[in-house]
């Protein structure tokens, strides 16, 4: 069955053809059918078959791209979780593996913990110079512009966890780094469930002590949720597209104040009204000088970061 003759088949027929091809070890034909089936309907069944075939063909990056689209489905049983973890460890995404481990059932964790640690140790033995280079760029994050910083942060995701944490401790106290980059690293430590305290330069330029594992993600913060709830009340007036755009802007603004959103928001209703007024050049609402000061300061900081 060629790719051309596959074109006229239904989703069910394509899946059947793919399974037959897999059974006959005809992986190229199976892959052609699965890709077409996935274009018709992006189901978990086809996603898992695609990932399995791509791994068998040593196409690990492509396999991870598909697996990430249905990540939750790989964490429902131990066999699929192992396949996903082995895949991302093969691609050297060690931090992602640690993040996944935190959310898995306790009875699975010891087995997967040993697997992750072995993968990291093997990588340390085989790629010592690569780790040293990436770690050096990560430790000196503020040497680059924002684009360079983002590239270095992405590269650092392939560091083993211990090397990442060592670098992160320096970065969180780097006064020359943008607040957004410091917050991004702090949030990564939260996702890694780091239970030791770290020093962090907050929005007011004070050095504070925080325990990443005790922090919550910004979307779970009560102040953030209240702000978004107030914003949604303007949907009829502003339209869904504008609400979506303002929601993304709010997320970026409040990330700059993370993890202490109470520092910049005293009253969610007037804060949102003020943001909308500034966006559309409307009269400003009655609010505290401190709240208005911090919102405008956040806006300026965000503009400087993005420009």
C-alpha positions as CSV (number, residue, x, y, z in Angstrom):
1,X,0.0,0.0,0.0
2,X,1.7,3.2,-1.1
3,X,1.2,6.7,0.3
4,X,-0.7,7.7,-2.8
5,X,-3.3,4.9,-2.5
6,X,-3.6,5.7,1.2
7,X,-5.0,9.1,0.4
8,X,-8.6,7.8,-0.4
9,X,-8.9,5.6,2.7
10,X,-11.0,6.5,5.8
11,X,-9.5,7.0,9.2
12,X,-10.5,3.5,10.3
13,X,-9.2,2.0,7.2
14,X,-5.9,3.8,7.6
15,X,-5.5,2.7,11.1
16,X,-6.2,-0.9,10.1
17,X,-3.7,-0.7,7.3
18,X,-1.1,0.8,9.7
19,X,-1.6,-2.0,12.3
20,X,-1.2,-4.7,9.5
21,X,2.0,-3.0,8.3
22,X,3.4,-2.9,11.9
23,X,2.6,-6.6,12.3
24,X,4.5,-7.2,9.1
25,X,7.4,-5.0,10.2
26,X,6.7,-2.6,7.3
27,X,7.3,0.5,9.4
28,X,7.6,3.0,6.5
29,X,4.1,2.1,5.2
30,X,2.7,2.1,8.7
31,X,4.1,5.6,9.3
32,X,2.5,6.9,6.0
33,X,-0.9,5.5,7.0
34,X,-0.7,6.8,10.6
35,X,0.3,10.3,9.5
36,X,-2.7,10.5,7.2
37,X,-5.0,9.1,9.9
38,X,-3.7,11.6,12.4
39,X,-4.4,14.4,9.9
40,X,-8.0,13.2,9.7
41,X,-8.5,12.7,13.5
42,X,-6.0,13.4,16.2
43,X,-6.8,10.5,18.5
44,X,-4.8,9.1,21.4
45,X,-4.7,5.7,19.7
46,X,-3.0,7.0,16.6
47,X,-0.8,9.3,18.6
48,X,0.6,6.3,20.6
49,X,1.0,4.2,17.4
50,X,2.9,7.1,15.7
51,X,5.2,7.5,18.6
52,X,5.9,3.8,18.8
53,X,6.7,3.6,15.1
54,X,8.9,6.7,15.2
55,X,10.9,5.4,18.1
56,X,11.4,2.0,16.3
57,X,12.8,4.1,13.4
58,X,15.1,6.0,15.7
59,X,13.2,9.3,15.0
60,X,13.3,10.4,18.6
61,X,12.8,14.1,18.2
62,X,9.8,13.6,15.9
63,X,8.4,11.0,18.3
64,X,8.7,13.5,21.2
65,X,6.9,16.2,19.3
66,X,3.9,13.9,18.8
67,X,4.0,12.5,22.3
68,X,4.0,16.0,23.8
69,X,0.7,16.7,22.1
70,X,-1.0,14.0,24.2
71,X,1.3,14.1,27.2
72,X,-1.4,13.3,29.8
73,X,-2.3,10.1,28.0
74,X,1.2,8.8,28.5
75,X,1.0,9.2,32.3
76,X,-2.0,7.0,33.0
77,X,-0.2,3.7,33.2
78,X,3.3,2.7,34.1
79,X,4.2,1.2,30.7
80,X,3.3,4.3,28.7
81,X,5.0,6.5,31.3
82,X,8.2,4.5,31.0
83,X,8.1,4.8,27.2
84,X,7.6,8.6,27.4
85,X,10.4,9.0,30.0
86,X,12.8,6.8,28.1
87,X,12.0,9.0,25.0
88,X,12.7,12.3,26.6
89,X,15.8,11.0,28.4
90,X,17.1,9.8,25.1
91,X,16.6,13.4,23.9
92,X,18.4,14.6,27.1
93,X,15.5,16.6,28.5
94,X,16.4,15.7,32.0
95,X,14.5,18.5,33.7
96,X,11.3,17.5,31.9
97,X,11.8,14.0,33.3
98,X,12.2,15.2,36.8
99,X,9.0,17.4,36.4
100,X,7.1,14.3,35.2
101,X,8.4,12.2,38.1
102,X,7.0,14.6,40.7
103,X,3.5,14.1,39.4
104,X,3.6,10.3,39.0
105,X,2.1,7.8,41.6
106,X,4.5,7.2,44.5
107,X,4.7,3.5,43.8
108,X,6.2,4.2,40.4
109,X,8.7,6.8,41.5
110,X,11.6,4.7,42.9
111,X,11.8,2.8,39.6
112,X,11.8,5.9,37.5
113,X,14.1,7.8,39.8
114,X,16.8,5.2,39.3
115,X,16.2,5.4,35.5
116,X,16.6,9.2,35.4
117,X,19.7,9.1,37.6
118,X,21.3,6.5,35.4
119,X,20.5,8.5,32.3
120,X,22.0,11.6,33.8
121,X,25.2,9.8,35.0
122,X,25.6,8.2,31.5
123,X,25.3,11.6,29.9
124,X,27.8,13.1,32.4
125,X,30.3,10.4,31.4
126,X,29.7,10.8,27.7
127,X,29.2,14.5,27.4
128,X,31.2,16.1,30.1
129,X,32.5,19.0,27.9
130,X,29.0,19.7,26.5
131,X,27.6,19.9,30.1
132,X,30.5,22.2,31.1
133,X,29.8,24.5,28.1
134,X,26.1,24.7,28.6
135,X,26.4,25.2,32.3
136,X,28.9,28.0,31.9
137,X,26.6,29.9,29.5
138,X,23.7,29.3,31.9
139,X,25.7,30.6,34.9
140,X,26.5,33.7,33.0
141,X,23.0,34.3,31.7
142,X,23.1,38.0,32.0
143,X,26.0,38.3,29.6
144,X,23.6,38.0,26.7
145,X,20.6,40.0,25.5
146,X,17.1,38.8,26.0
147,X,17.2,36.6,22.9
148,X,20.5,35.1,24.0
149,X,19.1,34.5,27.5
150,X,16.1,32.6,26.1
151,X,18.4,30.4,24.0
152,X,20.6,29.7,27.0
153,X,17.6,28.9,29.2
154,X,16.3,26.4,26.6
155,X,19.7,24.8,26.3
156,X,19.9,24.6,30.1
157,X,16.8,22.4,30.1
158,X,19.2,19.6,28.9
159,X,21.4,19.9,31.9
160,X,21.2,17.3,34.6
161,X,19.2,18.5,37.5
162,X,22.0,19.0,40.0
163,X,24.0,21.1,37.5
164,X,20.9,23.2,36.8
165,X,20.2,23.9,40.4
166,X,23.7,25.0,41.1
167,X,23.5,27.5,38.2
168,X,20.0,28.6,39.2
169,X,21.1,29.7,42.6
170,X,23.6,32.1,41.1
171,X,21.0,33.4,38.5
172,X,18.4,34.1,41.1
173,X,20.8,36.6,42.7
174,X,22.1,38.1,39.6
175,X,21.2,41.9,39.7
176,X,22.0,42.4,36.0
177,X,19.5,39.8,34.8
178,X,15.9,40.7,33.8
179,X,13.3,40.0,36.4
180,X,11.5,37.8,33.8
181,X,14.5,35.5,33.4
182,X,14.9,35.3,37.2
183,X,11.3,34.4,37.6
184,X,11.4,31.8,34.8
185,X,14.3,30.1,36.6
186,X,12.5,30.2,40.0
187,X,9.4,28.7,38.5
188,X,11.5,26.0,36.9
189,X,12.8,25.1,40.4
190,X,9.2,25.0,41.6
191,X,8.3,22.5,38.9
192,X,11.4,20.5,39.9
193,X,10.0,20.4,43.5
194,X,13.3,21.7,44.9
195,X,12.8,21.7,48.7
196,X,15.9,23.6,49.8
197,X,15.7,27.3,50.3
198,X,17.2,29.7,47.7
199,X,17.9,33.4,47.7
200,X,16.0,35.4,45.1
201,X,16.0,39.1,44.0
202,X,12.4,40.1,43.9
203,X,10.7,43.0,42.0
204,X,11.7,45.5,44.7
205,X,15.4,44.5,44.3
206,X,15.3,42.9,47.8
207,X,17.0,39.5,48.4
208,X,14.4,37.2,49.9
209,X,14.5,33.5,50.9
210,X,12.0,31.2,49.2
211,X,11.5,27.4,49.0
212,X,10.6,26.6,45.4
213,X,8.6,23.5,46.3
214,X,6.4,25.6,48.6
215,X,5.4,28.0,45.8
216,X,2.3,27.6,43.7
217,X,2.1,28.2,39.9
218,X,0.9,31.7,39.0
219,X,-2.4,30.3,37.5
220,X,-3.3,28.9,40.9
221,X,-2.6,32.2,42.7
222,X,-5.9,33.6,44.2
223,X,-5.0,37.2,43.1
224,X,-4.2,36.1,39.6
225,X,-7.5,34.2,39.4
226,X,-9.4,37.1,40.7
227,X,-7.8,39.5,38.2
228,X,-8.7,37.2,35.3
229,X,-12.3,36.8,36.6
230,X,-12.7,40.5,36.8
231,X,-11.3,40.9,33.2
232,X,-13.8,38.3,31.9
233,X,-16.6,40.6,33.1
234,X,-15.6,43.0,30.3
235,X,-16.0,40.4,27.5
236,X,-19.3,41.8,26.2
237,X,-17.8,45.3,26.1
238,X,-14.4,44.5,24.7
239,X,-14.9,41.2,22.8
240,X,-13.2,37.8,23.2
241,X,-10.1,38.7,21.1
242,X,-9.3,41.7,23.2
243,X,-9.9,39.8,26.4
244,X,-7.5,37.1,25.2
245,X,-4.9,39.6,24.4
246,X,-5.2,41.4,27.8
247,X,-5.1,38.0,29.6
248,X,-1.8,37.2,28.0
249,X,-0.5,40.7,28.9
250,X,-1.6,40.3,32.5
251,X,0.2,37.0,32.7
252,X,3.4,38.6,31.6
253,X,2.9,41.6,33.9
254,X,2.2,39.5,37.0
255,X,5.0,37.1,36.3
256,X,7.3,40.0,36.9
257,X,5.9,40.3,40.5
258,X,5.9,36.5,41.1
259,X,5.7,35.0,43.6
260,X,4.3,38.0,45.6
261,X,1.4,39.3,43.5
262,X,0.0,41.1,46.6
263,X,2.9,43.6,46.2
264,X,1.4,45.1,43.1
265,X,-2.3,44.3,43.4
266,X,-4.4,45.6,46.3
267,X,-7.8,45.5,44.6
268,X,-8.3,43.4,41.5
269,X,-11.4,45.3,40.3
270,X,-9.7,48.7,40.2
271,X,-6.4,47.2,38.9
272,X,-8.1,45.7,35.9
273,X,-10.1,48.9,35.3
274,X,-6.9,50.8,35.4
275,X,-5.2,48.5,32.9
276,X,-8.1,48.8,30.5
277,X,-8.1,52.6,31.0
278,X,-4.4,52.8,30.2
279,X,-4.9,50.5,27.2
280,X,-7.7,52.6,25.6
281,X,-6.6,56.0,27.0
282,X,-9.7,56.3,29.2
283,X,-10.0,58.2,32.5
284,X,-8.2,56.3,35.3
285,X,-10.2,54.8,38.1
286,X,-10.0,55.6,41.8
287,X,-7.3,53.4,43.2
288,X,-4.3,53.7,45.6
289,X,-1.2,55.5,44.4
290,X,0.9,52.5,45.2
291,X,-1.2,50.1,43.0
292,X,-1.2,52.6,40.1
293,X,2.6,53.1,40.5
294,X,3.4,49.4,40.4
295,X,1.1,48.7,37.4
296,X,2.7,51.4,35.4
297,X,6.2,50.3,36.5
298,X,5.4,46.7,35.4
299,X,4.2,48.0,32.0
300,X,7.5,49.9,31.5
301,X,9.5,46.9,32.6
302,X,7.7,44.6,30.2
303,X,8.1,47.0,27.3
304,X,11.9,47.3,28.1
305,X,12.1,43.5,28.2
306,X,10.2,42.9,24.9
307,X,12.0,45.7,23.1
